[in-house]
Amino acid sequence: MATKSKSDWGNIFSLFSICIAIVSIGYCFPYILGIIESGWERSSRAIAYFTRIIRGGTA
């Protein structure tokens, strides 16, 4: 069941907040990718390190 807003200001503020969210995601996206990338590299190094330890090699 849909509800109708009694004023158009609710719709305007909703659209404004959606626009702010889209702009903020677009602004932060390169930083988010950088964090994911560095986390992936660190995880790969840690996995390789533990694999060497388990196989009996030198760490």
N, C-alpha and C positions, 0 to 999 in steps of 0.2 A: 504494500500500500504506500503510495507516494504522498509526500506532504508538500504543500506549497508554502513558500515563504511569504509572509505578509508584506515584506518590503524588498525592494530590489537591492538594497544595500548589502544584504547577506550574500547575494550572488556576486556582487562586485568585489566584496572582500574575499570571497572564496577564490575567484579568478586571480585576484592580486596575490594571494598567498601561494597559489599554484605557480604563478609566474616567478615569485621569489624563490620557491623551491627548485624550479628548473634552472634558474640562473645560478643558484648556489651549487647545485650538483655539477653544472657545466664548469664552474670556476674551480671546484675542488677535484674534478676528475683526473687531471694529470698527477696530482699529489697522491690520490688513491691508487692509481696504477703504479706509481713509484714504490709505494709501501708494499703492494702485493708482489711486485717484482723482487724487491730486496728480501722480502720474507721467503719467497720461493728459492732464491739463491742460498739463503742461510739454511733452509730446510734441506736442500740438496747436499750442502757441505756437511751438515750434521749426520745425514743418512750415510754418506760415504765414509765418514769418520767411524761411525759405529759398525759399519760393515767391515772395515779393516780390522777393528778390534775383535769382532766376532770370528773372523777368519784367522786370527792369530798373527796378523801382520803388525808392523810398527805403526803407531798412530803418529 
